[in-house]
Amino acid sequence: LARRRWRLRRWRLVGRRWRLRRRRRFGTVVSAMAGLVRFLRHLCADGRAVRRAFPERSLRAIEDAIAAEERRHEGELRFVVEEALPLRALLAGMSAHERAIELFSELRVWDTEQNCGVLIYLLLIDHRVEIVADRGIHRKVGQTAWESICGAMQREFAAGRFEHGVILGVRAISDLLATHFPPRGHAVDELANRPVVL
């Protein structure tokens, strides 16, 4: 009787191990398929989604909003929209956040007098909004504020109001910048206000 129980327990353990291994293999296959689908979606992007979401009229409205808001503070704002990651970034397995940091550097948003530049990055295919802030403003505001602004923008984007979502984000960031970096005399516009479409 004891030997039979031991065999039964052993078979149960073996069965559990087999089921766990099967689940792990299945999970690996599913995640590999998700990665392949993401890769193909980025590879097949043709730029039409950006033109639909942000026609020239919307880009001008965003540029005007950035220029108007920058008069309220010493900070600098940049907006970048990209339909899909470039092939180099895809092959490197780059996330939207990593791409935003790369563009923050390439566009020299960090190169402001008071270290208070902020980049808003939108990756359309992945439905991701990233805000990258320079150390001067980030130290005073913290990550929670940026995540809150990203959430508000994503809700607008989900409703199809892309222009309104970006302007909402620009105003919210400007409120933070105006609180911590109020204007001192005549502010110099250190970075271009024109949205970057990649």
ABEGO torsion letter per residue (X at the ends): XAAAAAAAAAAAAAAAAAAAAAAAAAAAAAAAAAAAAAAAAAAABAGAAAAAABBAAAAAAAAAAAAAAAAABABBBBBBBBABBBAAAAAAGBBAAAAAAAAAAAAGAABBAAGABBBBBBBAAAGBBBBBBBAAAAAAAEAAAAAAAAAAAAAAAAAGBAAAAAAAAAAAAAAAAAAABBBBEBBBBABBABBBBX
